Amino acid sequence: LRDDSSIHTSFRSDNDAGMAPPILAALSACNEGAARAYGGDAWTRRVEAQFEQIFERKVGVLLVTTGTAANSLALAAMTPPWGSVICHRLAHVLHDECGAPAFFGDGLKLVPSASQGSKLDPVQLQSELRHGAGDVHSVQPTGVSISQSTEEGQVYECTEVAAISQVCRDNNALLHMDGARFANAVVALQCSPADITWRAGLDVLSFGATKNGAMGAEALIVFNDKLQETLPFRRKRAGHLMSKMRFIAAQMHAYLENELWLANARHANAMAQDMARGLATVPGVRLAAPARSNILFVQFPASMIVALHAQGFDFYHERWGEGVARLVTSFRTTEAMVEAFVSACQQIARANA
Ligand SMILES: Cc1ncc(COP(=O)(O)O)c(C=O)c1O
C-alpha cells in the first residue's frame, strides 16, 4: 500500500483526489440542527433552484451518491426490459458498472456501437438504431448513451450532441448523457450547460460532482417529464433515496455555489494542457489526441512506464495496449506535480537515449 504522499504523484484518477475545501466546510455547516429527511430539507430545495438556474428551465433533480446509480437509474427509466441502449465501445456504463444498468433495467441490453474514434458517429448510429427494430426476436433499440466528456477525454460539440439526438428522435429513441465529467466538458466547450443538453435534444443527464470536488454526490437531471414519472420510485427501490439527504445536497450546493464546479474543472483542464505541452517535448512520447478535458492518453516507450512507476508516479496503463497510459488531472493537481512528471520523463528519455 502506498501512503498518502502518493496523492502528490497520482495521475491515476480524479477519484483519487479528496474533497474541495468549500464542500468539506459545507458538510460540517449543514450538520447543525434538525432537517427533514429523504430530501425534504432546505439544502435539497436550494440545489433544485440552482440547477434550474444553471439549465435555464425547470428540471427534475434526483440526488444519488454514485455515478453508477445515476447512469443505471437513467437508463432503466428510459428503456423497456426488452430494449437496448447503444453506447460507445469504451463506455463506463458498458465496462465499469458491473452490469448495474441491466440489473436496474430488468435486463435491458447495452450494445457497443461500431463507431470509430472516441465519440459516437450519428451515421453509424442511424443504422444501429434500425437494426432489429420491430423484429420480435431482437432486443429493441430504444436508447443511446454518450459520455461528456468521454472516457478518452474528448468532448462532444453542441452540434454533435444535436446530430445524435436528431438520429435518436428519428428512430424513437431517447438520449442519455453520462456527465461524470460534465464540468470539464462545459469548460472545454465554453458553452452554456443548456446548449449542450436539453437545447441539443438530451432527455436525461447524470451530472457528476464527485470527481471534481465532492465526497459522493451526483445528480440526475431530468429534462424529459415522462422519465420523471418513475425515477423517484426507482431511486428509492435502488436504495439511493438517502434519509440524511441534506449531506448530499449540501455537497452539491457548495459545488454549484460561486461556480466552484467550473473553477475546479477549469483548473483540472489547464493542468492537462500543461501536461500535454510538457510531454510534447519528450522524445519517444506521443499524445493519442489533443488535450480537451482532464484525461490524456499517452503512448510511452514501455520501459518509461516501468521507470515512472518505480519513481512513485501512479497511473493506469494495463488496459489499452503496450505502452499506452491514461493520465488524469483533477482540481487537486498542481503545476509542480505536472513539472515533476514531465521532468522525470525527460530524464528517463535521456538515460535511455
Ligand atoms: C465516465 C464515467 N462515468 C461514470 C463514473 C461513475 O462511477 P462511480 O459509480 O464510481 O461513481 C465514472 C467513474 O469513474 C466514469 O469515469
The ligand as a MOL file (V3000), in Angstrom:
LIG
                    3D

  0  0  0     0  0            999 V3000
M  V30 BEGIN CTAB
M  V30 COUNTS 16 16 0 0 0
M  V30 BEGIN ATOM
M  V30 1 C -17.2790 8.0140 -17.4840 0
M  V30 2 C -17.6670 7.6870 -16.0780 0
M  V30 3 N -18.9610 7.5910 -15.7700 0
M  V30 4 C -19.3850 7.3320 -14.5210 0
M  V30 5 C -18.4890 7.1620 -13.4890 0
M  V30 6 C -19.0520 6.9880 -12.0980 0
M  V30 7 O -18.6550 5.9190 -11.4080 0
M  V30 8 P -18.9200 5.6840 -9.8590 0
M  V30 9 O -20.0800 4.7800 -9.7660 0
M  V30 10 O -17.6650 5.0730 -9.4060 0
M  V30 11 O -19.2220 6.9980 -9.1900 0
M  V30 12 C -17.1200 7.2000 -13.7590 0
M  V30 13 C -16.1220 6.9560 -12.6820 0
M  V30 14 O -15.0320 6.5050 -12.8860 0
M  V30 15 C -16.6930 7.4890 -15.0880 0
M  V30 16 O -15.3910 7.5790 -15.3950 0
M  V30 END ATOM
M  V30 BEGIN BOND
M  V30 1 1 1 2
M  V30 2 1 2 3
M  V30 3 2 2 15
M  V30 4 2 3 4
M  V30 5 1 4 5
M  V30 6 1 5 6
M  V30 7 2 5 12
M  V30 8 1 6 7
M  V30 9 1 7 8
M  V30 10 2 8 9
M  V30 11 1 8 10
M  V30 12 1 8 11
M  V30 13 1 12 13
M  V30 14 1 12 15
M  V30 15 2 13 14
M  V30 16 1 15 16
M  V30 END BOND
M  V30 END CTAB
M  END
